[in-house]
């Protein structure tokens, strides 16, 4: 007679993979690994107290998300801060953000827009007192909240992936006072356009905001590379 009982769900295994994923993702986002230097899988597995099987599952997932590289016979490594790759990334980000602003302006309810305006007003009032990490996270949330209001899950998912890959540069940028002030002012312009349901203005303000960040990238990338290789 066949056993009709339900299969046992191995929660511990899934939990281990999720835990490793979150830790390694944060490490890769913040360049805790030197770019291009192969990761030591044996040491990593030992540090997490797991076998190499769940570790490899996580590493392959991070490769798919663009946070790590994999080269046959060399193994896994952190992505390099390549200027061309970063510029390509920001070009894609600009297109996504413009579409996000357009759709949010057209689709968000008045209550949702009002909530976002209030949230950003509260955040901007203390922006100068936050740590660079808190500012970067706050900035990421702002853009992802607009993407959420677009009602397009794929757009949000794509933007989240780009934000993860650009996190380190955003973090460096937020150490500069003028960058923080500009971010607050530009976010206010975007929100005003969305409130007025002015699609063209919302898209143009978002485009100008992201394009300006792209112009500042060379300086930020140089700073990032200096920190990674000269400390």
N, CA and C atoms as a LAMMPS dump frame, in Angstrom:
ITEM: TIMESTEP
0
ITEM: NUMBER OF ATOMS
693
ITEM: BOX BOUNDS ff ff ff
-5.0000000000000000e+02 5.0000000000000000e+02
-5.0000000000000000e+02 5.0000000000000000e+02
-5.0000000000000000e+02 5.0000000000000000e+02
ITEM: ATOMS id mol type element x y z
1 1 1 N 0.845 -1.195 0
2 1 2 C 0 0 0
3 1 3 C 0.879 1.243 0
4 2 1 N 0.539 2.197 -0.856
5 2 2 C 1.374 3.384 -0.982
6 2 3 C 1.213 4.284 0.214
7 3 1 N 2.304 4.93 0.585
8 3 2 C 2.29 5.887 1.698
9 3 3 C 1.734 7.207 1.188
10 4 1 N 0.589 7.616 1.732
11 4 2 C -0.075 8.833 1.254
12 4 3 C 0.303 10.059 2.059
13 5 1 N 1.209 9.869 3.022
14 5 2 C 1.582 11.015 3.849
15 5 3 C 2.339 12.037 3.018
16 6 1 N 2.265 13.292 3.424
17 6 2 C 2.923 14.368 2.689
18 6 3 C 4.43 14.281 2.877
19 7 1 N 5.179 14.66 1.861
20 7 2 C 6.638 14.628 1.979
21 7 3 C 7.127 15.613 3.032
22 8 1 N 8.226 15.266 3.652
23 8 2 C 8.782 16.129 4.687
24 8 3 C 9.46 17.33 4.022
25 9 1 N 9.123 18.529 4.474
26 9 2 C 9.732 19.74 3.942
27 9 3 C 10.982 20.044 4.75
28 10 1 N 12.114 20.134 4.067
29 10 2 C 13.366 20.375 4.759
30 10 3 C 13.578 21.871 4.933
31 11 1 N 12.941 22.433 5.947
32 11 2 C 13.01 23.864 6.174
33 11 3 C 14.426 24.32 6.525
34 12 1 N 15.138 23.476 7.247
35 12 2 C 16.467 23.879 7.683
36 12 3 C 17.373 24.164 6.486
37 13 1 N 17.258 23.329 5.428
38 13 2 C 18.079 23.532 4.248
39 13 3 C 17.745 24.847 3.569
40 14 1 N 16.439 25.108 3.381
41 14 2 C 16.017 26.351 2.763
42 14 3 C 16.435 27.54 3.608
43 15 1 N 16.308 27.379 4.92
44 15 2 C 16.68 28.451 5.829
45 15 3 C 18.164 28.76 5.722
46 16 1 N 18.975 27.707 5.605
47 16 2 C 20.418 27.899 5.479
48 16 3 C 20.753 28.646 4.193
49 17 1 N 20.132 28.241 3.107
50 17 2 C 20.384 28.885 1.828
51 17 3 C 19.979 30.357 1.879
52 18 1 N 18.803 30.644 2.443
53 18 2 C 18.336 32.028 2.55
54 18 3 C 19.287 32.861 3.406
55 19 1 N 19.744 32.278 4.496
56 19 2 C 20.644 33.002 5.409
57 19 3 C 21.968 33.321 4.71
58 20 1 N 22.52 32.33 4.031
59 20 2 C 23.775 32.538 3.323
60 20 3 C 23.592 33.568 2.202
61 21 1 N 22.473 33.449 1.503
62 21 2 C 22.196 34.366 0.402
63 21 3 C 22.178 35.811 0.88
64 22 1 N 21.448 36.085 1.956
65 22 2 C 21.345 37.459 2.451
66 22 3 C 22.706 37.997 2.878
67 23 1 N 23.495 37.169 3.564
68 23 2 C 24.813 37.594 4.026
69 23 3 C 25.753 37.858 2.848
70 24 1 N 25.822 36.91 1.924
71 24 2 C 26.738 37.047 0.795
72 24 3 C 26.299 38.16 -0.158
73 25 1 N 25.018 38.339 -0.295
74 25 2 C 24.527 39.434 -1.145
75 25 3 C 24.979 40.776 -0.596
76 26 1 N 24.833 40.97 0.715
77 26 2 C 25.278 42.219 1.331
78 26 3 C 26.786 42.396 1.178
79 27 1 N 27.528 41.314 1.329
80 27 2 C 28.98 41.391 1.185
81 27 3 C 29.368 41.764 -0.244
82 28 1 N 28.689 41.179 -1.216
83 28 2 C 28.986 41.484 -2.619
84 28 3 C 28.568 42.911 -2.97
85 29 1 N 27.41 43.34 -2.5
86 29 2 C 26.924 44.697 -2.756
87 29 3 C 27.881 45.747 -2.224
88 30 1 N 28.485 45.458 -1.087
89 30 2 C 29.372 46.418 -0.431
90 30 3 C 30.851 46.15 -0.695
91 31 1 N 31.134 45.272 -1.645
92 31 2 C 32.497 44.944 -2.06
93 31 3 C 33.381 44.557 -0.884
94 32 1 N 32.86 43.651 -0.065
95 32 2 C 33.671 43.087 1.012
96 32 3 C 34.687 42.096 0.458
97 33 1 N 34.463 41.681 -0.797
98 33 2 C 35.433 40.857 -1.517
99 33 3 C 36.15 41.759 -2.519
100 34 1 N 37.44 41.563 -2.705
101 34 2 C 38.166 42.373 -3.672
102 34 3 C 37.777 41.945 -5.087
103 35 1 N 37.418 42.898 -5.959
104 35 2 C 36.993 42.559 -7.32
105 35 3 C 38.028 41.73 -8.073
106 36 1 N 37.549 40.687 -8.738
107 36 2 C 38.415 39.85 -9.55
108 36 3 C 39.178 38.788 -8.793
109 37 1 N 39.228 38.893 -7.484
110 37 2 C 39.964 37.911 -6.684
111 37 3 C 39.067 36.71 -6.399
112 38 1 N 39.507 35.488 -6.766
113 38 2 C 38.65 34.308 -6.568
114 38 3 C 38.222 34.133 -5.112
115 39 1 N 36.948 33.776 -4.92
116 39 2 C 36.449 33.501 -3.573
117 39 3 C 36.895 32.106 -3.141
118 40 1 N 37.265 31.98 -1.893
119 40 2 C 37.67 30.687 -1.35
120 40 3 C 36.428 29.974 -0.827
121 41 1 N 35.92 29.036 -1.626
122 41 2 C 34.677 28.352 -1.264
123 41 3 C 34.812 27.536 0.01
124 42 1 N 35.971 26.937 0.22
125 42 2 C 36.184 26.121 1.42
126 42 3 C 36.088 26.995 2.671
127 43 1 N 36.755 28.153 2.634
128 43 2 C 36.725 29.058 3.782
129 43 3 C 35.326 29.626 4
130 44 1 N 34.655 29.987 2.915
131 44 2 C 33.303 30.525 3.044
132 44 3 C 32.35 29.496 3.638
133 45 1 N 32.414 28.274 3.138
134 45 2 C 31.542 27.206 3.65
135 45 3 C 31.796 26.989 5.136
136 46 1 N 33.06 26.996 5.529
137 46 2 C 33.407 26.798 6.942
138 46 3 C 32.898 27.949 7.792
139 47 1 N 33.007 29.176 7.281
140 47 2 C 32.57 30.342 8.059
141 47 3 C 31.064 30.351 8.279
142 48 1 N 30.309 29.773 7.315
143 48 2 C 28.858 29.704 7.448
144 48 3 C 28.397 28.401 8.103
145 49 1 N 29.325 27.48 8.279
146 49 2 C 28.973 26.204 8.905
147 49 3 C 28.093 25.338 8.028
148 50 1 N 28.348 25.371 6.712
149 50 2 C 27.542 24.581 5.776
150 50 3 C 28.469 23.848 4.811
151 51 1 N 27.879 22.936 4.058
152 51 2 C 28.649 22.257 3.021
153 51 3 C 28.75 23.174 1.805
154 52 1 N 29.513 22.749 0.814
155 52 2 C 29.68 23.589 -0.374
156 52 3 C 28.46 23.551 -1.293
157 53 1 N 27.57 22.584 -1.09
158 53 2 C 26.393 22.487 -1.972
159 53 3 C 25.458 23.687 -1.821
160 54 1 N 24.981 24.015 -0.603
161 54 2 C 24.135 25.209 -0.488
162 54 3 C 24.9 26.498 -0.794
163 55 1 N 26.199 26.513 -0.477
164 55 2 C 27.005 27.699 -0.776
165 55 3 C 27.05 27.939 -2.279
166 56 1 N 27.277 26.873 -3.046
167 56 2 C 27.34 27.009 -4.505
168 56 3 C 25.997 27.454 -5.086
169 57 1 N 24.917 26.983 -4.474
170 57 2 C 23.589 27.399 -4.919
171 57 3 C 23.449 28.914 -4.801
172 58 1 N 23.916 29.44 -3.688
173 58 2 C 23.845 30.88 -3.453
174 58 3 C 24.784 31.633 -4.396
175 59 1 N 26.001 31.146 -4.556
176 59 2 C 26.966 31.811 -5.43
177 59 3 C 26.47 31.875 -6.866
178 60 1 N 25.871 30.797 -7.333
179 60 2 C 25.316 30.791 -8.697
180 60 3 C 24.156 31.776 -8.827
181 61 1 N 23.371 31.893 -7.784
182 61 2 C 22.26 32.853 -7.798
183 61 3 C 22.796 34.284 -7.882
184 62 1 N 23.862 34.574 -7.159
185 62 2 C 24.445 35.913 -7.183
186 62 3 C 25.125 36.216 -8.515
187 63 1 N 25.621 35.173 -9.185
188 63 2 C 26.152 35.348 -10.54
189 63 3 C 25.01 35.752 -11.472
190 64 1 N 23.878 35.064 -11.353
191 64 2 C 22.711 35.369 -12.191
192 64 3 C 22.207 36.789 -11.951
193 65 1 N 22.389 37.291 -10.742
194 65 2 C 21.929 38.641 -10.398
195 65 3 C 22.965 39.713 -10.726
196 66 1 N 24.113 39.301 -11.257
197 66 2 C 25.12 40.268 -11.677
198 66 3 C 26.004 40.792 -10.57
199 67 1 N 25.977 40.155 -9.402
200 67 2 C 26.79 40.622 -8.28
201 67 3 C 28.127 39.889 -8.185
202 68 1 N 28.208 38.705 -8.784
203 68 2 C 29.447 37.943 -8.821
204 68 3 C 29.731 37.498 -10.248
205 69 1 N 30.976 37.145 -10.493
206 69 2 C 31.38 36.566 -11.772
207 69 3 C 31.771 35.109 -11.552
208 70 1 N 31.677 34.314 -12.604
209 70 2 C 32.191 32.948 -12.55
210 70 3 C 33.011 32.679 -13.796
211 71 1 N 34.239 32.225 -13.606
212 71 2 C 35.125 31.876 -14.712
213 71 3 C 35.563 30.419 -14.517
214 72 1 N 35.338 29.564 -15.512
215 72 2 C 35.764 28.156 -15.385
216 72 3 C 37.239 28.044 -14.992
217 73 1 N 37.506 27.141 -14.068
218 73 2 C 38.854 26.848 -13.548
219 73 3 C 39.407 27.955 -12.653
220 74 1 N 38.71 29.088 -12.574
221 74 2 C 39.109 30.139 -11.627
222 74 3 C 38.095 30.275 -10.504
223 75 1 N 36.851 29.971 -10.819
224 75 2 C 35.807 30.006 -9.809
225 75 3 C 35.063 31.322 -9.731
226 76 1 N 34.492 31.589 -8.577
227 76 2 C 33.66 32.773 -8.358
228 76 3 C 34.509 33.946 -7.881
229 77 1 N 34.103 35.153 -8.276
230 77 2 C 34.777 36.36 -7.806
231 77 3 C 33.798 37.516 -7.818
232 78 1 N 34.135 38.566 -7.099
233 78 2 C 33.285 39.755 -7.063
234 78 3 C 33.445 40.529 -8.366
235 79 1 N 32.363 41.145 -8.829
236 79 2 C 32.399 41.916 -10.062
237 79 3 C 33.383 43.088 -9.951
238 80 1 N 34.082 43.368 -11.041
239 80 2 C 34.994 44.507 -11.07
240 80 3 C 34.198 45.803 -11.188
241 81 1 N 34.777 46.896 -10.7
242 81 2 C 34.159 48.212 -10.878
243 81 3 C 34.584 48.734 -12.248
244 82 1 N 33.996 48.173 -13.27
245 82 2 C 34.329 48.507 -14.648
246 82 3 C 33.506 49.708 -15.101
247 83 1 N 34.178 50.749 -15.556
248 83 2 C 33.497 52 -15.919
249 83 3 C 32.455 51.786 -17.002
250 84 1 N 32.791 51.055 -18.051
251 84 2 C 31.836 50.82 -19.149
252 84 3 C 30.62 50.061 -18.635
253 85 1 N 30.843 49.044 -17.818
254 85 2 C 29.731 48.258 -17.286
255 85 3 C 28.821 49.125 -16.422
256 86 1 N 29.421 50.005 -15.599
257 86 2 C 28.628 50.872 -14.727
258 86 3 C 27.807 51.865 -15.548
259 87 1 N 28.416 52.432 -16.593
260 87 2 C 27.681 53.363 -17.445
261 87 3 C 26.531 52.652 -18.159
262 88 1 N 26.782 51.434 -18.626
263 88 2 C 25.709 50.652 -19.253
264 88 3 C 24.575 50.422 -18.257
265 89 1 N 24.944 50.12 -17.031
266 89 2 C 23.966 49.864 -15.98
267 89 3 C 23.098 51.1 -15.743
268 90 1 N 23.736 52.267 -15.704
269 90 2 C 22.988 53.497 -15.449
270 90 3 C 22.129 53.911 -16.633
271 91 1 N 22.537 53.554 -17.844
272 91 2 C 21.675 53.822 -18.991
273 91 3 C 20.385 53.011 -18.879
274 92 1 N 20.521 51.761 -18.484
275 92 2 C 19.335 50.917 -18.289
276 92 3 C 18.501 51.469 -17.14
277 93 1 N 19.185 51.862 -16.055
278 93 2 C 18.461 52.42 -14.912
279 93 3 C 17.659 53.652 -15.318
280 94 1 N 18.264 54.519 -16.124
281 94 2 C 17.57 55.739 -16.54
282 94 3 C 16.279 55.401 -17.283
283 95 1 N 16.347 54.433 -18.198
284 95 2 C 15.147 54.032 -18.929
285 95 3 C 14.076 53.467 -18.022
286 96 1 N 14.484 52.623 -17.064
287 96 2 C 13.528 52.038 -16.12
288 96 3 C 12.891 53.107 -15.234
289 97 1 N 13.721 54.037 -14.774
290 97 2 C 13.216 55.088 -13.876
291 97 3 C 12.241 56.016 -14.599
292 98 1 N 12.522 56.313 -15.855
293 98 2 C 11.62 57.166 -16.631
294 98 3 C 10.272 56.473 -16.839
295 99 1 N 10.308 55.187 -17.162
296 99 2 C 9.071 54.432 -17.315
297 99 3 C 8.337 54.331 -15.984
298 100 1 N 9.081 54.151 -14.919
299 100 2 C 8.508 54.07 -13.579
300 100 3 C 7.763 55.351 -13.24
301 101 1 N 8.397 56.505 -13.506
302 101 2 C 7.77 57.801 -13.216
303 101 3 C 6.51 58.003 -14.053
304 102 1 N 6.585 57.615 -15.316
305 102 2 C 5.423 57.754 -16.215
306 102 3 C 4.242 56.937 -15.704
307 103 1 N 4.479 55.656 -15.443
308 103 2 C 3.387 54.775 -15.041
309 103 3 C 2.842 55.127 -13.654
310 104 1 N 3.724 55.519 -12.752
311 104 2 C 3.269 55.902 -11.414
312 104 3 C 2.387 57.141 -11.484
313 105 1 N 2.772 58.087 -12.321
314 105 2 C 1.971 59.311 -12.49
315 105 3 C 0.591 58.975 -13.036
316 106 1 N 0.522 58.007 -13.923
317 106 2 C -0.748 57.628 -14.548
318 106 3 C -1.586 56.703 -13.666
319 107 1 N -0.951 55.856 -12.87
320 107 2 C -1.679 54.769 -12.22
321 107 3 C -1.851 54.891 -10.703
322 108 1 N -0.983 55.602 -10.036
323 108 2 C -1.066 55.672 -8.569
324 108 3 C -2.295 56.452 -8.131
325 109 1 N -2.879 56.048 -7.027
326 109 2 C -4.016 56.785 -6.484
327 109 3 C -3.519 58.04 -5.777
328 110 1 N -4.438 58.978 -5.561
329 110 2 C -4.066 60.201 -4.845
330 110 3 C -3.548 59.88 -3.452
331 111 1 N -4.165 58.899 -2.809
332 111 2 C -3.755 58.515 -1.453
333 111 3 C -2.337 57.944 -1.451
334 112 1 N -2.01 57.148 -2.463
335 112 2 C -0.668 56.558 -2.55
336 112 3 C 0.389 57.626 -2.789
337 113 1 N 0.069 58.567 -3.655
338 113 2 C 1.014 59.66 -3.922
339 113 3 C 1.207 60.506 -2.671
340 114 1 N 0.11 60.791 -1.993
341 114 2 C 0.18 61.579 -0.76
342 114 3 C 1.041 60.888 0.291
343 115 1 N 0.893 59.577 0.404
344 115 2 C 1.694 58.811 1.365
345 115 3 C 3.172 58.895 1.028
346 116 1 N 3.512 58.774 -0.255
347 116 2 C 4.908 58.848 -0.675
348 116 3 C 5.476 60.24 -0.415
349 117 1 N 4.695 61.268 -0.677
350 117 2 C 5.136 62.644 -0.417
351 117 3 C 5.441 62.839 1.065
352 118 1 N 4.554 62.314 1.914
353 118 2 C 4.752 62.438 3.362
354 118 3 C 5.985 61.667 3.817
355 119 1 N 6.16 60.457 3.291
356 119 2 C 7.316 59.643 3.653
357 119 3 C 8.612 60.34 3.272
358 120 1 N 8.661 60.893 2.06
359 120 2 C 9.892 61.549 1.636
360 120 3 C 10.126 62.854 2.389
361 121 1 N 9.071 63.571 2.72
362 121 2 C 9.221 64.811 3.496
363 121 3 C 9.858 64.508 4.846
364 122 1 N 9.389 63.442 5.479
365 122 2 C 9.947 63.03 6.766
366 122 3 C 11.409 62.622 6.624
367 123 1 N 11.698 61.863 5.58
368 123 2 C 13.069 61.394 5.358
369 123 3 C 14.011 62.547 5.039
370 124 1 N 13.563 63.472 4.201
371 124 2 C 14.437 64.578 3.774
372 124 3 C 14.77 65.527 4.925
373 125 1 N 13.876 65.637 5.895
374 125 2 C 14.121 66.521 7.033
375 125 3 C 15.298 66.067 7.888
376 126 1 N 15.581 64.776 7.872
377 126 2 C 16.694 64.249 8.669
378 126 3 C 17.809 63.68 7.788
379 127 1 N 17.752 63.96 6.486
380 127 2 C 18.699 63.381 5.543
381 127 3 C 20.139 63.753 5.876
382 128 1 N 20.336 64.978 6.336
383 128 2 C 21.677 65.433 6.654
384 128 3 C 22.262 64.789 7.889
385 129 1 N 21.411 64.186 8.72
386 129 2 C 21.875 63.579 9.967
387 129 3 C 22.083 62.074 9.85
388 130 1 N 21.612 61.492 8.774
389 130 2 C 21.718 60.047 8.603
390 130 3 C 23.125 59.635 8.19
391 131 1 N 23.455 58.387 8.407
392 131 2 C 24.727 57.842 7.936
393 131 3 C 24.65 57.663 6.421
394 132 1 N 25.788 57.589 5.732
395 132 2 C 25.76 57.358 4.285
396 132 3 C 24.966 56.101 3.917
397 133 1 N 25.093 55.049 4.726
398 133 2 C 24.345 53.812 4.454
399 133 3 C 22.85 54.052 4.564
400 134 1 N 22.423 54.769 5.596
401 134 2 C 20.992 55.058 5.778
402 134 3 C 20.468 55.917 4.633
403 135 1 N 21.286 56.885 4.197
404 135 2 C 20.876 57.739 3.069
405 135 3 C 20.734 56.923 1.789
406 136 1 N 21.69 56.035 1.55
407 136 2 C 21.64 55.198 0.347
408 136 3 C 20.404 54.313 0.357
409 137 1 N 20.105 53.723 1.511
410 137 2 C 18.928 52.859 1.632
411 137 3 C 17.646 53.661 1.45
412 138 1 N 17.637 54.873 1.982
413 138 2 C 16.465 55.738 1.864
414 138 3 C 16.236 56.132 0.403
415 139 1 N 17.313 56.441 -0.29
416 139 2 C 17.242 56.802 -1.707
417 139 3 C 16.75 55.624 -2.534
418 140 1 N 17.262 54.438 -2.244
419 140 2 C 16.814 53.234 -2.953
420 140 3 C 15.324 52.994 -2.736
421 141 1 N 14.883 53.147 -1.486
422 141 2 C 13.451 52.94 -1.186
423 141 3 C 12.583 53.926 -1.948
424 142 1 N 13.017 55.18 -2.034
425 142 2 C 12.238 56.198 -2.743
426 142 3 C 11.982 55.766 -4.189
427 143 1 N 13.033 55.368 -4.863
428 143 2 C 12.888 54.986 -6.269
429 143 3 C 12.094 53.69 -6.423
430 144 1 N 12.278 52.778 -5.495
431 144 2 C 11.536 51.51 -5.57
432 144 3 C 10.064 51.705 -5.215
433 145 1 N 9.766 52.7 -4.366
434 145 2 C 8.365 52.987 -4.057
435 145 3 C 7.65 53.558 -5.275
436 146 1 N 8.326 54.396 -6.039
437 146 2 C 7.731 54.914 -7.275
438 146 3 C 7.505 53.759 -8.253
439 147 1 N 8.468 52.854 -8.329
440 147 2 C 8.307 51.689 -9.199
441 147 3 C 7.138 50.822 -8.743
442 148 1 N 6.949 50.718 -7.444
443 148 2 C 5.807 49.965 -6.915
444 148 3 C 4.493 50.594 -7.37
445 149 1 N 4.441 51.923 -7.372
446 149 2 C 3.227 52.628 -7.787
447 149 3 C 2.975 52.52 -9.292
448 150 1 N 3.97 52.042 -10.025
449 150 2 C 3.776 51.855 -11.471
450 150 3 C 2.866 50.671 -11.768
451 151 1 N 2.687 49.808 -10.749
452 151 2 C 1.873 48.593 -10.887
453 151 3 C 2.493 47.586 -11.865
454 152 1 N 3.819 47.686 -12.049
455 152 2 C 4.514 46.779 -12.959
456 152 3 C 5.568 46.026 -12.158
457 153 1 N 5.269 44.773 -11.833
458 153 2 C 6.154 43.982 -10.973
459 153 3 C 7.512 43.721 -11.618
460 154 1 N 7.535 43.545 -12.943
461 154 2 C 8.795 43.286 -13.633
462 154 3 C 9.696 44.517 -13.592
463 155 1 N 9.103 45.68 -13.716
464 155 2 C 9.863 46.922 -13.652
465 155 3 C 10.5 47.067 -12.264
466 156 1 N 9.715 46.817 -11.234
467 156 2 C 10.222 46.904 -9.86
468 156 3 C 11.355 45.913 -9.637
469 157 1 N 11.17 44.684 -10.094
470 157 2 C 12.185 43.649 -9.917
471 157 3 C 13.49 44.041 -10.607
472 158 1 N 13.387 44.57 -11.814
473 158 2 C 14.579 44.976 -12.561
474 158 3 C 15.296 46.13 -11.868
475 159 1 N 14.525 47.086 -11.347
476 159 2 C 15.122 48.226 -10.661
477 159 3 C 15.809 47.795 -9.367
478 160 1 N 15.211 46.861 -8.645
479 160 2 C 15.825 46.353 -7.423
480 160 3 C 17.163 45.678 -7.718
481 161 1 N 17.222 44.955 -8.825
482 161 2 C 18.464 44.286 -9.208
483 161 3 C 19.552 45.304 -9.534
484 162 1 N 19.181 46.369 -10.229
485 162 2 C 20.148 47.415 -10.563
486 162 3 C 20.596 48.149 -9.309
487 163 1 N 19.665 48.418 -8.406
488 163 2 C 20.015 49.098 -7.158
489 163 3 C 21.017 48.284 -6.348
490 164 1 N 20.859 46.976 -6.358
491 164 2 C 21.801 46.123 -5.63
492 164 3 C 23.2 46.236 -6.225
493 165 1 N 23.295 46.271 -7.546
494 165 2 C 24.593 46.35 -8.211
495 165 3 C 25.221 47.744 -8.101
496 166 1 N 24.392 48.766 -7.939
497 166 2 C 24.902 50.141 -7.84
498 166 3 C 25.033 50.607 -6.39
499 167 1 N 24.728 49.74 -5.445
500 167 2 C 24.661 50.137 -4.039
501 167 3 C 25.969 50.746 -3.523
502 168 1 N 27.086 50.136 -3.852
503 168 2 C 28.386 50.591 -3.342
504 168 3 C 28.683 52.02 -3.799
505 169 1 N 28.399 52.321 -5.072
506 169 2 C 28.633 53.664 -5.598
507 169 3 C 27.672 54.671 -4.982
508 170 1 N 26.452 54.247 -4.766
509 170 2 C 25.463 55.118 -4.122
510 170 3 C 25.925 55.467 -2.706
511 171 1 N 26.465 54.479 -2.035
512 171 2 C 26.949 54.654 -0.669
513 171 3 C 28.062 55.692 -0.615
514 172 1 N 29.001 55.609 -1.536
515 172 2 C 30.093 56.582 -1.594
516 172 3 C 29.556 57.979 -1.89
517 173 1 N 28.62 58.055 -2.813
518 173 2 C 28.039 59.348 -3.185
519 173 3 C 27.38 60.038 -1.998
520 174 1 N 26.711 59.252 -1.17
521 174 2 C 25.959 59.82 -0.061
522 174 3 C 26.849 60.326 1.085
523 175 1 N 28.153 60.165 0.94
524 175 2 C 29.073 60.744 1.92
525 175 3 C 29.264 62.231 1.675
526 176 1 N 28.877 62.691 0.481
527 176 2 C 29.079 64.086 0.093
528 176 3 C 27.82 64.906 0.384
529 177 1 N 27.992 65.999 1.119
530 177 2 C 26.86 66.828 1.554
531 177 3 C 26.097 67.394 0.365
532 178 1 N 26.812 67.891 -0.643
533 178 2 C 26.127 68.493 -1.786
534 178 3 C 25.305 67.459 -2.543
535 179 1 N 25.777 66.23 -2.579
536 179 2 C 25.046 65.154 -3.253
537 179 3 C 23.727 64.891 -2.527
538 180 1 N 23.782 64.898 -1.225
539 180 2 C 22.548 64.691 -0.44
540 180 3 C 21.544 65.804 -0.689
541 181 1 N 22.025 67.061 -0.693
542 181 2 C 21.129 68.198 -0.924
543 181 3 C 20.492 68.11 -2.305
544 182 1 N 21.314 67.792 -3.307
545 182 2 C 20.787 67.676 -4.671
546 182 3 C 19.748 66.567 -4.774
547 183 1 N 20.022 65.453 -4.102
548 183 2 C 19.084 64.328 -4.121
549 183 3 C 17.733 64.747 -3.561
550 184 1 N 17.746 65.442 -2.428
551 184 2 C 16.489 65.887 -1.803
552 184 3 C 15.724 66.835 -2.716
553 185 1 N 16.427 67.818 -3.287
554 185 2 C 15.774 68.799 -4.16
555 185 3 C 15.183 68.124 -5.401
556 186 1 N 15.939 67.215 -5.997
557 186 2 C 15.482 66.559 -7.222
558 186 3 C 14.319 65.61 -6.952
559 187 1 N 14.337 64.944 -5.823
560 187 2 C 13.213 64.08 -5.455
561 187 3 C 11.933 64.898 -5.277
562 188 1 N 12.073 66.088 -4.703
563 188 2 C 10.901 66.953 -4.512
564 188 3 C 10.299 67.353 -5.856
565 189 1 N 11.145 67.659 -6.827
566 189 2 C 10.651 68.023 -8.164
567 189 3 C 9.904 66.864 -8.816
568 190 1 N 10.435 65.67 -8.651
569 190 2 C 9.777 64.479 -9.205
570 190 3 C 8.411 64.29 -8.573
571 191 1 N 8.356 64.424 -7.259
572 191 2 C 7.084 64.228 -6.544
573 191 3 C 6.051 65.29 -6.912
574 192 1 N 6.482 66.528 -7.082
575 192 2 C 5.55 67.594 -7.466
576 192 3 C 4.914 67.297 -8.818
577 193 1 N 5.735 66.814 -9.744
578 193 2 C 5.221 66.485 -11.075
579 193 3 C 4.229 65.326 -11.004
580 194 1 N 4.529 64.326 -10.188
581 194 2 C 3.611 63.196 -10.032
582 194 3 C 2.311 63.652 -9.386
583 195 1 N 2.4 64.507 -8.372
584 195 2 C 1.206 65.031 -7.712
585 195 3 C 0.295 65.767 -8.684
586 196 1 N 0.894 66.513 -9.598
587 196 2 C 0.128 67.292 -10.573
588 196 3 C -0.342 66.439 -11.754
589 197 1 N 0.042 65.156 -11.749
590 197 2 C -0.29 64.224 -12.84
591 197 3 C 0.253 64.724 -14.176
592 198 1 N 1.43 65.366 -14.087
593 198 2 C 2.096 65.859 -15.285
594 198 3 C 3.127 64.816 -15.716
595 199 1 N 2.704 63.948 -16.612
596 199 2 C 3.545 62.828 -17.034
597 199 3 C 4.856 63.306 -17.651
598 200 1 N 4.777 64.27 -18.534
599 200 2 C 5.979 64.762 -19.211
600 200 3 C 6.98 65.332 -18.209
601 201 1 N 6.494 66.124 -17.266
602 201 2 C 7.381 66.725 -16.261
603 201 3 C 7.985 65.662 -15.354
604 202 1 N 7.179 64.67 -14.974
605 202 2 C 7.669 63.602 -14.097
606 202 3 C 8.79 62.826 -14.78
607 203 1 N 8.576 62.506 -16.053
608 203 2 C 9.588 61.756 -16.815
609 203 3 C 10.854 62.588 -17.003
610 204 1 N 10.695 63.871 -17.332
611 204 2 C 11.846 64.746 -17.553
612 204 3 C 12.638 64.974 -16.261
613 205 1 N 11.925 65.155 -15.158
614 205 2 C 12.604 65.356 -13.872
615 205 3 C 13.374 64.104 -13.461
616 206 1 N 12.767 62.956 -13.694
617 206 2 C 13.444 61.704 -13.354
618 206 3 C 14.661 61.492 -14.25
619 207 1 N 14.512 61.784 -15.529
620 207 2 C 15.619 61.632 -16.473
621 207 3 C 16.783 62.536 -16.085
622 208 1 N 16.473 63.792 -15.754
623 208 2 C 17.52 64.736 -15.359
624 208 3 C 18.212 64.28 -14.079
625 209 1 N 17.439 63.74 -13.153
626 209 2 C 17.97 63.273 -11.875
627 209 3 C 18.954 62.12 -12.068
628 210 1 N 18.557 61.104 -12.827
629 210 2 C 19.413 59.934 -13.032
630 210 3 C 20.591 60.283 -13.946
631 211 1 N 20.366 61.115 -14.941
632 211 2 C 21.449 61.492 -15.858
633 211 3 C 22.53 62.271 -15.136
634 212 1 N 22.142 63.118 -14.186
635 212 2 C 23.12 63.869 -13.41
636 212 3 C 23.989 62.922 -12.592
637 213 1 N 23.368 61.894 -12.034
638 213 2 C 24.134 60.906 -11.277
639 213 3 C 25.122 60.191 -12.202
640 214 1 N 24.688 59.969 -13.431
641 214 2 C 25.554 59.289 -14.394
642 214 3 C 26.776 60.152 -14.717
643 215 1 N 26.592 61.472 -14.794
644 215 2 C 27.702 62.387 -15.072
645 215 3 C 28.721 62.385 -13.937
646 216 1 N 28.269 62.119 -12.726
647 216 2 C 29.154 62.121 -11.565
648 216 3 C 29.827 60.765 -11.328
649 217 1 N 29.512 59.8 -12.185
650 217 2 C 29.97 58.428 -11.956
651 217 3 C 31.489 58.267 -12.026
652 218 1 N 32.134 58.968 -12.954
653 218 2 C 33.581 58.794 -13.118
654 218 3 C 34.304 59.099 -11.815
655 219 1 N 33.943 60.205 -11.204
656 219 2 C 34.555 60.586 -9.922
657 219 3 C 34.27 59.544 -8.84
658 220 1 N 33.026 59.075 -8.8
659 220 2 C 32.631 58.117 -7.765
660 220 3 C 33.321 56.767 -7.983
661 221 1 N 33.431 56.328 -9.234
662 221 2 C 34.102 55.059 -9.537
663 221 3 C 35.574 55.133 -9.139
664 222 1 N 36.237 56.25 -9.438
665 222 2 C 37.64 56.427 -9.054
666 222 3 C 37.804 56.315 -7.544
667 223 1 N 36.881 56.947 -6.828
668 223 2 C 36.925 56.889 -5.365
669 223 3 C 36.713 55.46 -4.884
670 224 1 N 35.767 54.763 -5.502
671 224 2 C 35.487 53.383 -5.109
672 224 3 C 36.675 52.471 -5.334
673 225 1 N 37.318 52.61 -6.487
674 225 2 C 38.486 51.782 -6.798
675 225 3 C 39.632 52.081 -5.839
676 226 1 N 39.816 53.358 -5.536
677 226 2 C 40.887 53.731 -4.602
678 226 3 C 40.69 53.081 -3.251
679 227 1 N 39.468 53.036 -2.809
680 227 2 C 39.18 52.437 -1.491
681 227 3 C 39.415 50.914 -1.497
682 228 1 N 39.09 50.307 -2.616
683 228 2 C 39.21 48.845 -2.68
684 228 3 C 40.659 48.371 -2.79
685 229 1 N 41.485 49.169 -3.477
686 229 2 C 42.836 48.682 -3.769
687 229 3 C 43.949 49.406 -3.006
688 230 1 N 43.596 50.48 -2.325
689 230 2 C 44.635 51.249 -1.63
690 230 3 C 44.486 51.262 -0.123
691 231 1 N 43.638 50.362 0.395
692 231 2 C 43.472 50.289 1.843
693 231 3 C 43.973 48.934 2.332
